[in-house]
Amino acid sequence: MNLAPEVKKKAFKEHGKSEFDTGSAEAQIALFTMKIQHLTEHLKVNKKDMATERSLVALVGKRRRLLDFLKKKEISRYRAIIKKLNIRK
């Protein structure tokens, strides 16, 4: 699943330092969240697509590890990104 370059740049600009900031944890978490949402919608229609389900689980794990890293390093950035993306209760 590939997102359009315009969509990626928009996500990086909103959550990173600039549209070219692809390496920050916030930008990567935002990108993973967009991909997770897309794959979740796909799986609602195609329930037996196990390859997509496996990649979804892998993406959720990657995002979880990045969030754990951010929580350990800078709790304020962690709280800001989960609030902005609305990915926690």
N, C-alpha and C positions, 0 to 999 in steps of 0.2 A: 504494500500500500504506500503510494507516494502522494504527498501533498503538493499542491501547486507552489511554485517558488514565491508567488505573491502572498500566499497564505502564510508560508513560513516566515517571510520577511516581516509581515504584519505582527506575527506572534513574537518574533525576536525583538521588534521595536517596542512592543507593549510591555514585555516582561524582562527583556535584557537591557543593556546599556544603549545599544543602537541596533539597527537592522542587520548589522554585520556581526553582532555579538552572538555567536553560535555556541560558545564554550561555557558560558556561565551556567550554574546549576539551575537558576530560575528559568532561563531560556529553554534548557533541555527539558525540564519538568513540564513547561507549558507545551512544548512540542509533543512530548509523550502523552500528555493529557488529551490533546487534540486527536492523536492517533487512536488512543483508547476509546474515545467517544465514537469515532468513525467505525472502528471494528465492532463495537458493541451494537451499533445500529445494523451493521451487516449481519451479525449473528442473530439478531431478532428475526430477520427474514430467512436466513439460511442456517437453520438449527443444527444440521448435520455436518457442517464445514469444520472438521476437526483440525485442519491445518491452521485455519484462522484462529480457532480457539486457543491453540497452542501458542501462536504468536502473541495473542492478547495476554495470556498469562505471563509470557516472557516480558512484555512491555510493562505490565503492572509491577513485576519484580524489579525491573530497572528503575522505574519511577520511585518505588519504595526505597531502594538503596540510595538514590540521590536525595530523597527527602530525609532519610536517616542521617546521611552525611551532613546535610545542611542544618539539621536539628542539633547535631553534635558540635558543629563549628560556630554557627551564628544563629541563635534561637530567634532573633528579631527578623532576619530574612526568611526563616522558615515560617514564622507566623504570618508574615506579609504575603508570601506566595500561596499558602493554603487558604488564606482569606480571599485573595484576589481570584483564585481559580475555583474556589468553593468546592474543595475536594475532601473536606472533613465535615463532621457533624457540627 
